[in-house]
Amino acid sequence: MTVRGTGVRGFAKGRAFVVKDCGQRNPFEDIPPGSVLVAERLSLSDSTLIDFRNIVGLVVCEEDADGQVCVLAKGIGVPAIVGIVGCVKEIVTGDRLLIWN
């Protein structure tokens, strides 16, 4: 599957870790090293829950108006693609992903 969206330049490959709903627990606490985090949306408050040492890339469905996800990705030095509608329905945790933009 090839997708297009707004991106933060870079190259990363890893296994998908898909977050669909926060619920009552921290959905980010079990992210294994070398993961591409795939989420419907990410907020600044979510970023306080994520161990970015385990993240090699970001794929986010909803493109935020002020570019917070892209700023976050640049800040932690990982490539990202945002604005991929429905990505959490197509990508499953464990899928091999390649980000190249």
DSSP file (Angstrom, degrees, kcal/mol; ACC not computed):
  #  RESIDUE AA STRUCTURE BP1 BP2  ACC     N-H-->O    O-->H-N    N-H-->O    O-->H-N    TCO  KAPPA ALPHA  PHI   PSI    X-CA   Y-CA   Z-CA
    1    1 A M              0   0    0      0, 0.0     2,-0.5     0, 0.0     0, 0.0   0.000 360.0 360.0 360.0 131.0    0.0    0.0    0.0
    2    2 A T        -     0   0    0      2,-0.0     2,-0.3     0, 0.0     0, 0.0  -0.954 360.0-178.6-112.9 132.8    1.3    3.4   -0.9
    3    3 A V        -     0   0    0     -2,-0.5     2,-0.4     2,-0.0    81,-0.1  -0.902  13.9-149.8-129.6 158.5   -0.1    6.5    0.8
    4    4 A R        +     0   0    0     -2,-0.3     2,-0.3    79,-0.1    77,-0.1  -0.969  31.2 128.6-128.5 145.6    0.5   10.2    0.6
    5    5 A G        -     0   0    0     -2,-0.4     2,-0.2    79,-0.1    78,-0.2  -0.935  63.6 -52.5-168.9-174.4    0.1   12.9    3.2
    6    6 A T  E     -A   82   0A   0     76,-1.9    76,-3.2    -2,-0.3     2,-0.3  -0.569  67.6-166.2 -73.4 140.2    2.0   15.8    4.8
    7    7 A G  E     -A   81   0A   0     -2,-0.2     2,-0.5    74,-0.2    74,-0.2  -0.869  35.5-138.2-135.1 164.1    5.4   14.6    5.9
    8    8 A V  E     -A   80   0A   0     72,-2.4    72,-1.3    -2,-0.3    93,-0.1  -0.993  51.2-108.1-112.8 121.7    8.5   15.2    7.9
    9    9 A R        +     0   0    0     -2,-0.5     2,-0.3    70,-0.2    72,-0.0  -0.062  67.8  84.0 -57.2 146.1   11.4   14.1    5.8
   10   10 A G        -     0   0    0     69,-0.1    91,-2.1     2,-0.0     2,-0.4  -0.880  64.0 -97.0 151.6-178.6   13.3   11.0    6.6
   11   11 A F  E     +B  100   0A   0     -2,-0.3     2,-0.3    89,-0.2    89,-0.2  -0.999  39.7 156.3-134.2 132.0   13.5    7.2    6.2
   12   12 A A  E     -B   99   0A   0     87,-2.4    87,-3.4    -2,-0.4     2,-0.4  -0.987  16.6-170.7-153.2 146.4   12.4    4.6    8.8
   13   13 A K  E     +B   98   0A   0     -2,-0.3     2,-0.3    85,-0.2    85,-0.2  -0.999  30.1 115.6-137.5 143.2   11.3    1.0    8.8
   14   14 A G  E     -B   97   0A   0     83,-1.9    83,-3.2    -2,-0.4     2,-0.3  -0.971  61.8 -61.4-178.4-176.2    9.8   -0.9   11.6
   15   15 A R  E     -Bc  96  35A   0     19,-0.9    21,-2.3    -2,-0.3    81,-0.2  -0.708  54.8-110.2 -90.8 140.5    6.8   -2.8   12.9
   16   16 A A  E     - c   0  36A   0     79,-3.1    78,-2.4    -2,-0.3     2,-0.4  -0.413  23.2-166.6 -69.4 141.6    3.6   -0.9   13.3
   17   17 A F  E     - c   0  37A   0     19,-2.3    21,-2.4    76,-0.2     2,-0.4  -0.927  18.3-156.9-125.5 104.8    2.2   -0.2   16.8
   18   18 A V  E     - c   0  38A   0     -2,-0.4     2,-0.5    19,-0.2    21,-0.2  -0.705  11.5-168.7 -94.4 129.2   -1.4    0.9   16.2
   19   19 A V  E     + c   0  39A   0     19,-3.0    21,-1.0    -2,-0.4    22,-0.2  -0.969  16.1 162.2-114.9 118.2   -3.2    3.0   18.8
   20   20 A K        +     0   0    0     -2,-0.5     2,-0.3     1,-0.3    -1,-0.1   0.803  65.0   7.2-103.6 -39.1   -7.0    3.3   18.2
   21   21 A D        -     0   0    0      1,-0.1    -1,-0.3    19,-0.0     0, 0.0  -0.991  51.6-147.5-151.7 136.3   -8.5    4.5   21.5
   22   22 A C    >   +     0   0    0     -2,-0.3     3,-0.7     1,-0.1    -1,-0.1   0.910  37.6 162.8 -72.2 -43.0   -7.0    5.7   24.8
   23   23 A G  T 3   -     0   0    0      1,-0.2    -1,-0.1     3,-0.1     0, 0.0  -0.295  67.6 -36.2  58.4-140.4   -9.7    4.3   27.1
   24   24 A Q  T 3  S+     0   0    0      2,-0.1    -1,-0.2     3,-0.0     2,-0.2   0.664 123.3  58.0 -92.8 -18.9   -8.8    4.1   30.8
   25   25 A R  S <  S-     0   0    0     -3,-0.7     3,-0.0     1,-0.0     0, 0.0  -0.642  95.7 -90.5-111.6 168.7   -5.1    3.0   30.4
   26   26 A N    >   -     0   0    0     -2,-0.2     3,-1.2     1,-0.2     4,-0.2  -0.676  33.6-164.7 -76.4 109.4   -2.1    4.5   28.7
   27   27 A P  T 3  S+     0   0    0      0, 0.0     3,-0.3     0, 0.0    -1,-0.2   0.611  84.4  58.1 -73.0  -9.4   -2.2    3.0   25.2
   28   28 A F  T >  S+     0   0    0      1,-0.2     3,-1.2     2,-0.1    23,-0.4   0.465  78.1  91.2 -96.8  -2.6    1.5    4.0   24.6
   29   29 A E  T <  S+     0   0    0     -3,-1.2    -1,-0.2     1,-0.3    21,-0.0   0.692  85.7  48.3 -73.2 -18.0    3.0    2.1   27.5
   30   30 A D  T 3  S+     0   0    0     -3,-0.3    -1,-0.3    -4,-0.2    -2,-0.1   0.098  71.4 140.5-109.2  23.1    3.8   -1.1   25.6
   31   31 A I    <   -     0   0    0     -3,-1.2     3,-0.1     1,-0.1   -14,-0.1  -0.527  45.5-139.9 -69.9 118.7    5.5    0.3   22.5
   32   32 A P    >   -     0   0    0      0, 0.0     3,-0.9     0, 0.0   -17,-0.1  -0.417  30.6 -85.4 -76.4 156.4    8.4   -2.1   21.6
   33   33 A P  T 3  S+     0   0    0      0, 0.0    21,-0.2     0, 0.0    22,-0.1  -0.264 113.0  29.6 -57.6 144.8   11.7   -0.6   20.4
   34   34 A G  T 3  S+     0   0    0     19,-0.3   -19,-0.9    20,-0.2     2,-0.2   0.686  88.9 150.1  80.5  20.0   11.9    0.0   16.7
   35   35 A S  E <   -cd  15  55A   0     19,-2.4    21,-3.2    -3,-0.9    22,-0.9  -0.566  46.6-141.6 -90.5 148.2    8.1    0.8   16.3
   36   36 A V  E     -cd  16  57A   0    -21,-2.3   -19,-2.3    -2,-0.2     2,-0.5  -0.951  28.9-136.4 -98.9 114.9    6.3    3.0   13.9
   37   37 A L  E     -cd  17  58A   0     20,-2.3    22,-2.7    -2,-0.7     2,-0.5  -0.623  21.1-169.3 -77.6 123.5    3.6    4.6   15.9
   38   38 A V  E     +cd  18  59A   0    -21,-2.4   -19,-3.0    -2,-0.5     2,-0.3  -0.967  16.1 162.5-116.3 124.0    0.3    4.6   14.0
   39   39 A A  E     -cd  19  60A   0     20,-2.3    22,-2.4    -2,-0.5    23,-0.2  -0.981  49.0-130.2-144.3 152.7   -2.6    6.6   15.5
   40   40 A E  S    S-     0   0    0    -21,-1.0    22,-2.5    -2,-0.3     2,-0.3   0.925  97.0 -16.6 -62.0 -46.0   -5.9    8.2   14.6
   41   41 A R        -     0   0    0    -22,-0.2     2,-0.4    20,-0.2    -1,-0.3  -0.979  60.0-149.9-155.0 157.5   -4.7   11.4   16.2
   42   42 A L        -     0   0    0     -2,-0.3     2,-0.2    20,-0.3    27,-0.1  -1.000  13.2-167.5-132.9 133.8   -1.9   12.6   18.6
   43   43 A S     >  -     0   0    0     -2,-0.4     4,-1.5     1,-0.1     3,-0.1  -0.696  38.1-106.9-111.5 168.6   -2.2   15.5   21.0
   44   44 A L  H  > S+     0   0    0     -2,-0.2     4,-0.6     1,-0.2    -1,-0.1   0.874 122.4  55.3 -61.8 -35.8    0.5   17.3   22.9
   45   45 A S  H >4 S+     0   0    0      1,-0.2     3,-0.8     2,-0.2     4,-0.3   0.861 103.4  55.6 -66.6 -33.2   -0.9   15.7   26.1
   46   46 A D  H >> S+     0   0    0      1,-0.2     3,-2.2     2,-0.2     4,-0.5   0.882  97.2  65.0 -61.4 -36.9   -0.4   12.3   24.4
   47   47 A S  H >< S+     0   0    0     -4,-1.5     3,-0.5     1,-0.3    -1,-0.2   0.742  91.7  62.1 -62.8 -22.2    3.2   13.1   23.8
   48   48 A T  T << S+     0   0    0     -3,-0.8    -1,-0.3    -4,-0.6    -2,-0.2   0.665 104.0  50.2 -75.1 -14.3    3.9   13.1   27.6
   49   49 A L  T <4 S+     0   0    0     -3,-2.2     2,-0.4    -4,-0.3    -1,-0.2   0.523  92.5  92.8 -97.6  -8.6    2.8    9.4   27.7
   50   50 A I    <<  -     0   0    0     -3,-0.5     2,-1.1    -4,-0.5   -21,-0.1  -0.726  66.2-143.1 -98.2 133.3    5.1    8.2   24.9
   51   51 A D    >   -     0   0    0    -23,-0.4     3,-1.9    -2,-0.4     4,-0.2  -0.794  18.4-169.2 -88.4  97.0    8.6    6.7   25.3
   52   52 A F  G >  S+     0   0    0     -2,-1.1     3,-1.0     1,-0.3    -1,-0.2   0.593  74.1  79.5 -70.1  -9.9   10.1    8.2   22.2
   53   53 A R  G 3  S+     0   0    0      1,-0.2    -1,-0.3    -3,-0.1   -19,-0.3   0.752  96.0  48.4 -65.5 -21.2   13.2    6.1   22.5
   54   54 A N  G <  S+     0   0    0     -3,-1.9   -19,-2.4   -21,-0.2     2,-0.4   0.494  94.6  92.3 -94.8  -5.1   11.1    3.2   21.1
   55   55 A I  E <   +d   35   0A   0     -3,-1.0   -19,-0.2    -4,-0.2     3,-0.1  -0.783  37.0 169.8 -99.5 129.1    9.7    5.2   18.1
   56   56 A V  E    S-     0   0A   0    -21,-3.2     2,-0.3    -2,-0.4   -20,-0.2   0.506  72.4  -3.9-108.0 -10.1   11.4    5.2   14.7
   57   57 A G  E     -d   36   0A   0    -22,-0.9   -20,-2.3    21,-0.2     2,-0.4  -0.977  60.2-129.7-172.0 164.6    8.5    7.0   12.8
   58   58 A L  E     -de  37  80A   0     21,-1.9    23,-2.0    -2,-0.3     2,-0.4  -0.983  12.4-177.2-128.5 137.3    4.9    8.3   13.1
   59   59 A V  E     -de  38  81A   0    -22,-2.7   -20,-2.3    -2,-0.4     2,-0.4  -0.983  15.3-179.5-130.2 121.0    1.9    7.8   10.9
   60   60 A V  E     -de  39  82A   0     21,-2.5    24,-1.5    -2,-0.4    23,-1.5  -0.979  24.3-152.2-130.1 132.7   -1.2    9.8   11.9
   61   61 A C  S    S+     0   0    0    -22,-2.4     2,-0.5    -2,-0.4   -20,-0.2   0.951  80.9  58.6 -65.4 -52.7   -4.7    9.8   10.3
   62   62 A E  S    S-     0   0    0    -22,-2.5     2,-0.6   -23,-0.2   -20,-0.3  -0.691  75.7-142.1 -91.1 125.9   -5.8   13.3   11.3
   63   63 A E        -     0   0    0     -2,-0.5     2,-0.2    19,-0.2    -2,-0.0  -0.748  22.4-135.0 -83.4 119.7   -3.7   16.2   10.1
   64   64 A D    >   -     0   0    0     -2,-0.6     3,-1.3     1,-0.1     6,-0.1  -0.527   9.3-128.3 -79.5 144.3   -3.7   18.8   12.9
   65   65 A A  T 3  S+     0   0    0      1,-0.3    -1,-0.1    -2,-0.2    -2,-0.0   0.826 106.3  42.4 -61.7 -35.9   -4.3   22.4   11.9
   66   66 A D  T 3  S-     0   0    0      0, 0.0    -1,-0.3     0, 0.0    -2,-0.0   0.334 109.4-116.7 -99.2   9.0   -1.2   23.8   13.7
   67   67 A G    <>  +     0   0    0     -3,-1.3     4,-2.4     3,-0.1     5,-0.2   0.767  58.8 152.3  70.7  26.9    1.2   21.0   12.6
   68   68 A Q  H  > S+     0   0    0      1,-0.2     4,-2.7     2,-0.2     5,-0.2   0.877  70.9  52.2 -59.3 -39.7    1.8   19.8   16.2
   69   69 A V  H  > S+     0   0    0      2,-0.2     4,-2.7     1,-0.2    -1,-0.2   0.915 110.9  47.0 -65.3 -42.0    2.6   16.2   15.0
   70   70 A C  H  > S+     0   0    0      2,-0.2     4,-2.5     1,-0.2    -2,-0.2   0.904 112.8  49.1 -66.1 -40.7    5.1   17.5   12.4
   71   71 A V  H  X S+     0   0    0     -4,-2.4     4,-2.3     2,-0.2    -2,-0.2   0.922 112.4  49.2 -62.3 -43.6    6.8   19.7   15.0
   72   72 A L  H  X S+     0   0    0     -4,-2.7     4,-1.9    -5,-0.2    -2,-0.2   0.933 110.8  49.4 -60.4 -48.0    6.9   16.8   17.4
   73   73 A A  H  X>S+     0   0    0     -4,-2.7     5,-2.3     1,-0.2     4,-1.0   0.913 112.1  47.8 -60.7 -44.2    8.4   14.5   14.8
   74   74 A K  H  <5S+     0   0    0     -4,-2.5     3,-0.4     1,-0.2    -1,-0.2   0.907 109.8  54.4 -61.8 -40.8   11.1   17.0   13.9
   75   75 A G  H  <5S+     0   0    0     -4,-2.3    -1,-0.2     1,-0.2    -2,-0.2   0.846 114.9  37.6 -63.6 -35.8   11.9   17.6   17.6
   76   76 A I  H  <5S-     0   0    0     -4,-1.9    -1,-0.2     2,-0.1    -2,-0.2   0.481 113.4-117.9 -96.3  -2.8   12.5   13.9   18.3
   77   77 A G  T  <5 +     0   0    0     -4,-1.0    -3,-0.2    -3,-0.4    -4,-0.1   0.857  68.1 126.3  75.6  37.2   14.2   13.4   14.9
   78   78 A V      < -     0   0    0     -5,-2.3    -1,-0.2    -6,-0.1   -21,-0.2  -0.938  60.3-110.7-124.6 150.5   11.9   10.8   13.3
   79   79 A P        -     0   0    0      0, 0.0   -21,-1.9     0, 0.0     2,-0.3  -0.419  38.6-173.4 -72.9 154.8   10.1   10.9   10.0
   80   80 A A  E     -Ae   8  58A   0    -72,-1.3   -72,-2.4   -23,-0.2     2,-0.4  -0.992  22.3-159.4-148.0 152.8    6.3   11.2    9.9
   81   81 A I  E     -Ae   7  59A   0    -23,-2.0   -21,-2.5    -2,-0.3     2,-0.3  -0.990  20.1-179.0-131.3 126.2    3.3   11.1    7.6
   82   82 A V  E     +Ae   6  60A   0    -76,-3.2   -76,-1.9    -2,-0.4   -21,-0.2  -0.887  55.3  47.9-124.2 156.6    0.1   12.8    8.7
   83   83 A G        +     0   0    0    -23,-1.5     2,-1.1    -2,-0.3   -22,-0.2   0.734  61.8 145.6  88.3  25.3   -3.3   13.2    7.0
   84   84 A I    >   -     0   0    0    -24,-1.5     3,-1.8    -3,-0.2    -1,-0.2  -0.745  42.6-146.2 -96.3  87.7   -3.6    9.5    6.1
   85   85 A V  T 3  S+     0   0    0     -2,-1.1   -23,-0.1     1,-0.3   -45,-0.0  -0.292  77.2   7.8 -59.8 129.3   -7.4    9.0    6.5
   86   86 A G  T >> S+     0   0    0    -46,-0.1     3,-1.6     3,-0.1     4,-1.2   0.585  81.0 138.5  80.2  11.1   -8.3    5.6    7.7
   87   87 A C  H <>  +     0   0    0     -3,-1.8     4,-2.4     1,-0.3     3,-0.2   0.838  68.5  56.9 -61.9 -32.2   -4.8    4.4    8.4
   88   88 A V  H 34 S+     0   0    0      1,-0.2    -1,-0.3     2,-0.2   -48,-0.1   0.655 106.5  51.4 -74.5 -11.9   -5.7    2.7   11.7
   89   89 A K  H <4 S+     0   0    0     -3,-1.6    -1,-0.2     1,-0.1    -2,-0.2   0.744 116.9  38.0 -88.7 -26.8   -8.3    0.6    9.8
   90   90 A E  H  < S+     0   0    0     -4,-1.2     2,-0.4    -3,-0.2    -2,-0.2   0.774 108.4  65.7 -93.9 -31.4   -5.8   -0.5    7.1
   91   91 A I     <  -     0   0    0     -4,-2.4     2,-0.4    -5,-0.2    -1,-0.0  -0.790  65.4-160.9-101.8 136.6   -2.6   -1.0    9.3
   92   92 A V    >   -     0   0    0     -2,-0.4     3,-2.7   -75,-0.0   -76,-0.3  -0.894  34.6 -92.6-115.7 143.4   -2.4   -3.7   12.0
   93   93 A T  T 3  S+     0   0    0     -2,-0.4   -76,-0.2     1,-0.3     3,-0.1  -0.315 116.3  30.7 -52.4 129.6    0.0   -3.8   14.9
   94   94 A G  T 3  S+     0   0    0    -78,-2.4    -1,-0.3     1,-0.4   -77,-0.1   0.139  84.7 134.2 102.5 -18.5    2.9   -5.9   13.7
   95   95 A D    <   -     0   0    0     -3,-2.7   -79,-3.1   -80,-0.1     2,-0.5  -0.335  62.1-115.3 -59.4 144.4    2.7   -4.9   10.0
   96   96 A R  E     -B   15   0A   0    -81,-0.2     2,-0.3    -3,-0.1   -81,-0.2  -0.733  39.3-170.0 -83.1 128.7    6.1   -4.0    8.5
   97   97 A L  E     -B   14   0A   0    -83,-3.2   -83,-1.9    -2,-0.5     2,-0.4  -0.907  16.6-162.6-123.4 149.6    6.1   -0.3    7.5
   98   98 A L  E     -B   13   0A   0     -2,-0.3     2,-0.6   -85,-0.2   -85,-0.2  -0.993   4.0-165.7-129.2 123.0    8.5    1.8    5.5
   99   99 A I  E     +B   12   0A   0    -87,-3.4   -87,-2.4    -2,-0.4     2,-0.3  -0.947  19.1 160.8-108.1 124.5    8.4    5.6    5.7
  100  100 A W  E      B   11   0A   0     -2,-0.6   -89,-0.2   -89,-0.2   -91,-0.1  -0.873 360.0 360.0-147.2 107.9   10.4    7.3    3.0
  101  101 A N              0   0    0    -91,-2.1   -92,-0.2    -2,-0.3   -90,-0.1   0.333 360.0 360.0-148.8 360.0    9.7   10.9    2.1
